[in-house]
């Protein structure tokens, strides 16, 4: 790794070529795109420019070149010396989760605190002298609205800083990720028609635009970025932050008006994500809190772990949909209790009784068109604390399924009675419920036909495709389709 050592300067010709490419990239970055097709075409153009940029820029290593497991022992000694406390927990290879993870290595009583990380070990942007140039040059909004970019730049500065105190932690980080910033244009095409498609395209465009801005206006003016800022390094740093950042609820950085700071938290962030499983399988999911009195993060288990075998230890990354996990964390979450799909629905003006239906939706306070959410289908009687469908969508489905007589009846009803149409668990006439389910099944079948592949084709692709990112995208796409199909077969539940 270059580790702060100066890189060979580009020739004047290469500098001129690079500057021209950055200008071209910025032109694409600030060009509006109308719809997914234009955004995808723009992504292809920007990806082509970025490939040319990457060929011109120097090749810098963000790792020490050794397998990550070889750095674990050094990292653990460093963490303990810096004040971490670790009790019967170790870092181990977890290939099924794409890398490393935490697991038990001895008995752990229920309620036991297994890891503490002192505030001094949180990596975040401070107002100390080495970050001052950066803070003065970057727009003020960057700190409050795009703190992840600031944290990524701080990470680059530290990665290439000679004799960095953070080197044992930085050596543990992956050298590449499965975020959209590493997708090829062919990979991106696998997401067509999915919820993740537009967010992934917009993320890539945003980061490319930020790269161009920093290269043009900031990089040459910040001593610790001058020789180490390339697109490859930037996307590595942004992906590191995206997949590991935490919003710490204390004003660590001492910036006015902020009650939180984005930070990387060594050791604790080695835990993979999982929700507590409600099936027969028992996952060991730890709880985490920040102890303001002791100024440390504390991670503890709510269940006992015996010493008979090593048990993977997970943490919860947050309540996110599958699309959010894919785009922001780079993985698919099996059995996600918050699995959710968002699609566009419309009360079609050409259907019979359109005005009456639109009027009833207005009385219900519901829109006639919009992007509405739904999760896996289940019978209304099975819904308890959560419902599998948004109020907007179930209202639209019911109103779209009504006869003229039912429209008149619900329009004339008292407000409190009429509002039951918004509630999925409401007891309504069986015939209206059956028609609503048929309406939903029909719409979901139409949506399934919009994908470039079928469920069966995706299942076959997973049996033959060995490309890691491509498999990840197919798994995500298949999960989204299975949610749609569950509504097509609701009467069979």
N, C-alpha and C positions, 0 to 999 in steps of 0.2 A: 504494500500500500504506500501511496505517496506520503501520507502522514505529515503534511505541512511542508515537505520538500518542494522546491520550485519545479514547475514543469517546463519543458522546452517550449519557448515562445513560438507562436505561429508566425509564419512569414507574412510580410505585408500583403502578398497576394491572397493568402488564406484568410487573413483578417478581413480584407475587403469582401471576399466571397461569403464569409460568415455573416458579416454585417448586412449584406444584400439578402441573404436567406432569412435573417431575423426580421427584416423589413417586410419581406413577402409573407412570412408567418403572421406578423401583426396585422397585415391587411386582411387576411382570412379571419383572424381572431375577432376583429371588430365588425365583420360583415354579418348582417342579419340573415337568419335562415328561417324560411317559412315551412314548417312541417318537418316530419322525420326524414323524408327522402332528401330534402335539401341539406339537412344537418348531416346526414350520412355522407352525401357527396362532398360536403365541406370537410368532414373528418378525413376522407380519403385524400383530399388535396393537402390538408395540414400534415397528415401522416407522411406523405411523400416529401414535404419540405423538411420535416423533422428527421427523416432518414438521411437526407443530404446533410443536415446540420450535424448529425451524430458522426457521419463519416469525416467531417472536417475537424470537429472538436477533439481535443486530446482524450485518450482513453485513461480514465482514472479508476482505481480500484476502491470500492467502499468497504471491503473486508480485508482481513489479514491473509486470505487465501487458504486458511486451514478449515477443516470440517468443524462445524459449530460445536459438536460434542467435545472436541479436543480443548475447547476454551472454557468448558463448564467449571472445572475445578478452580481455575484462576479467578473466574468471575465470582464464584461462591466465596472464596477467601476475601476478595475485594469487598463484596457486599457486607460480609460480617465485620470486617475491619472498619467499614464506614458506618456501622451502627445497626445493620439489619439483624433481626433475630429470626432464626429458622428452627422449627421443631419437628423432626421426623418427616421432613419434606425434602425432595430433591428434584433437580431438573433431569428429565430423561427424554429419550427419543420417542415420539408419538407419531409414527409414520401415517397412521390413519387420519391424523389431523393436519398433515402437511408439514410436519417439522418437529419442534420440541414442545414439551409441556411439563406440568408439575405432576408429581405422584407421591404417595405416601411411601415411607421407608421404615415404618415402625408403627406401634399402636398410638392412636390419637383419641383421647376421650372427647365425648360430645361437649361442645362449648369451648373447646381449647383454641387458643390463639396460635395459629401455626406460622404466621409471618407478620412481622412488623417492619415497616420501612419509614425511617425518620424523614422529616421534611427536608433535611439537608441533602437527601439523596434524590429528590424530585428534580428532574431536568426540565427547566422552563426558561423563558426569556426574562432576564432581569435588566435593570437599568445600570448595570456595572459598566466600566469603561470599554470593555471589549465589544459590547453590543451597542455602544452609544452612536457610532457612525451609522449603523443600520437603522436605529430608531429615529435618528434625525432625518434620514433620507427617505424612508418609506412613508407613504401617506398615513395620516392618523387613523383612518378607517381600517388600515391593515391590522392594527393591534386589537381593536375592539370587535371588528366584524370578520376578519380573516386571520385570526390568531394562529391557525394551523400553518399558514404560509410563513409567518414569522418564526414559529417553532421549527419548521423545516429548515429555514435558513440558519438558525442557530445550531441545528444539528450538523449541517454541512461545515460550518465554521469549526465546530468541535471535532468532527471526524478528521479534518485535515490539519488540525492544530498540533504542532510538535509537542510531544510529552503531555498529551491530554490526560487529565485525571480520570476521564470517563472511558478510557480505552478498553478496559475489561468488559464494560457494558456494551460499548459499540461493536466490539469483536463478536458479541453474541447475536447481533442482529442479522437477519437474512440478507443475502446479496441481491435478491429480487423478490417480487411479490406477484400475487394473482389479482391485483386491482385492475380496473379498466385501463390504467396508464400503460400496462404491459400487453394489452390486447393488440393483435394485428387487425387490419381492416376485415379480414376473413373471419376472425374471431367475433368481431363486433356484429357481423351479419347474422351470427347465430342467435342474437337477441331480438331480431326483428319481430315486431308485434307484441313483445313482452313489456311488462312494467319497468324493467331495468334498462330498456333500450335508450330512451331519451335521457334519463339521468346519467347514464354512462357516457353518451356522446357529449353532453353538456359539461361533464366533469373534465373530459379530455381537452375540450376547447378552452375551458377556463384555465387549466393548468398550463397549456401551451401559451396562452395569452400572458399569464403571469411570468412564465419563463422569459418571454420576449421583453416584457416590461423591465424585469430585473436585469436582464443582460444589457439593455439599452441605457438605462438610467441609474442603476445601482451598483452592479457588479464591479465595475472599474473603480468606483469610489470607496469601496469597502475593502480595506487591506486584506482581511481574512477570507474574502470571497474572490479576490482578483484572479488567483491561479487555480481555483478548484471548482468554479461554477460552470457546469455543463448540463445539458438536458438530461443525460443519463443519471448524473448525480442528483439533480433536482427531483426527478420522478422517483428515485430511490428514497430520498428524504421525505418527500410528500407522502409516499406510500407508507413509510415507517410511521409517520405521524398519524395518518388516517387510520391505520390498523391498531395503533397502540395508545393514542392520546386519551387523556382523561381530564374532565373539567373538575378541577379541585376547588371546593367551595370556601376558599380563603384567599385573601388578597396577597398572594405570595410575591407578586412582581412589584407591588406598591405603585401601580399606575392609578391615577386619579379616576374615580368613578367606576372602578371594576370591583366586583365582589367575587370573582373567580379567575382562575388562570388555567390555561391548557398546559398540561405537563406530561412527561413520560415518567413512569414509575418502575425502575429496575426491579427485577426478580418477580414481583407481583404480576407484571405484564407477561410473564412466561406461561401463565395459566391459559389454557384454551377455553372457549366459550361453550356453555351448555345451560339449558334451563333445567330445573329439577323435573325429573320425569314422573308423570302421573300413571304410567303403565307399571307392569310388574318389575321392570328394571329399576334399580335404585342407583342413581348417579350421585356422586359425592360433589355437591356444589357448595362452595364456601361463600360466606357473607363478608362484605367489606364495609368499613366505615373509616372516616377520618376523625381521629381523636384530637380535637383542638387544644385540649389541656396539655397533652403530652406531645403535641405537634408531630404526629406520626399516623401513617395508615396502618390499620389493623385488619387482619384477615383471619377469620375463625370458622370452624366447622360446627354445624348444628347436629351432626350425627357422629356416632362412634365409628372409628376405623380400627379393625383388629390388626394384629401383626402377622397374619397368615399369608398375605399376599400384598403386593404393591397395588394400590388403587389410584387411578387417575383422579386428579383434583381439578375441578373446573371453577370458573367464576362466570357471572352473568354480565355480558357486555352491554346490556340494555334491552329495552322493549323495541324491537325492530321487525319490520316485515322482511320476507326473504329477499326482495329487491334491494332493500337498504343494506342487508348483510352482504349481499353480493357486491354492490357498488362501493360501499364504504369500508368493508372489512375483508373482501376478497374470498368469501367462502359461502357455501350453502348450509343452512342450519336444518338438520334432520328433525322432524317432529316439532317444528317451531309452533308453540301454542299461539303465536301472534301471526301465523301465516295469513296473508291477506293479498288480494288482487284488486287493482283499481282499473276500471274500464269506463269508457264513455258510453252513456245511455241517453236516449232522446225519446220524448213523446212525439212521434212522427205526425206532422200536421195533416198528412193525407189519410190518416185512419178515421173511421167513422166516429162521430161524437167527439171530435178533437176539442172543440171549444168547451164542452161540458167537462171533459176530463181535465183540461188545463185549469178550468175554474175551480174544480174540487182540489187539485193540487195546490192552488193558490190559497184556498181556505185552510189547507193543512200546513201552510208555510213551507211547502216543498217545491223545489225547482222542477221545471219540465225537461231540463237537459243539464248534463254535467258529468264529471268523473266521479263515480260512486264506488265504494269499496265493499268487498265481501270475502269471507273466508270459506273453508270447507263446509259443505252443506250438512245440516243435521235437522232432525225433526224439531219443531218449536217446543215440544214437551221436554226435549233433552237440553235445551238452553237454560243455563242457570245464571251465573254472574255475567256472562258475556253472550253476545248474540253474533251469529255468523254473517250478518248482512246489515248494511247501514240503513238508517231510517229513510234516507232519500230513495234508495233502491227498492226497499220493500213497499214503500208508498207508491212509487211509480209502477211497480209490478201489479199491485192490487187495483189501482185506478185504471190501468191499461186493460185489466181483465174483466172489468165490470160491465154489466148490461145497462141499458138505458134506465131501467127501473131502479137498479142499485145506485146508479149515479144520482138520480133524483133523491132517493132515500138518504144517502150519506150527505148530500149537499144541504138537505133540509134539517139534518140532525143538529142537536145542541153541540156546542164546541167540544165539551169534554167527552161526549160519546164518539164524535167523529175522530178525535185524536187517537183512538185505539188503532186506526189504520196504520199509524206510524210505528207501532210496537210489534215486533216479530212474534212474540209469545201470545198476542191477543187471541181470545176465543172468538172466531168469526164463523159465519156459515160455511159448512163443508164444501158446498159447490163453489163458492168464491175462492176458498183455499186451493181446491183442485185446479181451478182455472189459473190461479196465480202461479202454481207450481209448473203448469204446462207452459205458461208464458215465459217463466224463467228458463225452463229447459230449452225452449225454442231459441231464445236469445243466446244462451250459452253455447248451443250447438253451432249457431252461426259464427260466434266468436272463435270457436275452435277451428273452423274452416279457414280462418284468416291466416293462421300460422303456416309457414312454408313447409312444415313437416307434420306428420300425424303422431299421436302418442305411440303407436306401434313402431313407427320408424325411429323415434327417439330411443325407445327401449332397445331396438336392434343396434343402433349406433353406439350405445353404452357398452354393448358386448364386444364391439370390435375396435372402438377408438381408444387409443392409449395416450393421446396428447392431454396433459394435465389440465390446462386451461380450457381446451375444447370440451373435455368431459364435464368440467365444472359448469360450463354454460348450458350444456345439454341437460344436465341434472336439474339446473334451475328452471329451464324452459319446461321440462317434463313435469316438475312439481306445480308450476303455474297451470298447466293444462289439466292436471289431475283435480285441481280445485274446481275448474270450470266443469269438468266431467261429473263431479260429485252432484252438481245441481241438475245435470241432465238425468240422473238416476235417483233423484230424491225419493220418489215413490217406492223404490226398492229397498230403502233403508229399513 
